[in-house]
Amino acid sequence: MLTACLALSLVQAPVAAAAQPAPSAPFCYQEPVQPTADVSDIKAAFQSSKWLQTIQAVYQRRWPSGEALAIAQDKDKYFSQFVDKKSFNALAESLMVAIHEETHMWDLDPSRTSWDVSMSAWINATQKAMKVPLHGGFPRREILPLITDKLTSSMDDIYLRDAQQGTYRLQGVLAELNAGLMGLPAATVVAEYIQGVGASNSRDIVATNIRYLLLYLRTAKTKHADYWTKIKAEPALRDLVLIEFLRSAYWLDQSASYAAKLGSADVDKIVAKNYAPENIAIIEEFTGAKVRVTSPKNCTA
């Protein structure tokens, strides 16, 4: 079966003028996660003043990538503004937003990212995409004609129709997707403690932003041929797109048992749209890899 971990070149963007072939052997994206590890003692000892230590301790047992990010960002002065310190359960419910935003903080640090030129992305505790070339792009609002349903309308209004957000280019598409791909596991591994709606769109964010990426690639190919040629010739960008696609499948699967708590009823419909033949064709053409459309979807074929 397909059991190999995804091991793409995501430490430093290679310098290359032409695209390199994708790995020929099947591989899967996966990372350490223990969502049932006992954290009852951490909950019992909760103190609002030790909110950061609590986050790190819970994630150490359940999701090492979250612990590593919380350590990497422990001196960010904005971190505390994203968390609810009233109780352990309130903290757990706020973690989707907190980790989502701290991923942005790490990814978009000027030492790692030059807006619209190159980007970095926190993948997990051991993998990061560093300074991946982007070559600018075109406003993401241009994908709107390809969206003919209401499944993602609330996010479309924010990210595509908004006067400013709609002008963001590939950088915006990938940055929002990557933050969503950290926010979803952040909530998934503490989902039993979530009592409200603070993380209730975690799965929608991932499914919708994968949709945007696929439609962006389709629009690049059909309407921006020169740009399509440029980005298709960037091995590090092709690797990043593939890992994000497989990673989304991995975390949507991992969070499925909490689907009603972490997403809307439309998530499965959005995912089905993402796996339509025209979308699978574009991801395979761009990355050079054949992806699985049946379980396990977090793998190449």
Disulfide bonds with the S-S distance in Angstrom:
Cys28-Cys299 1.98
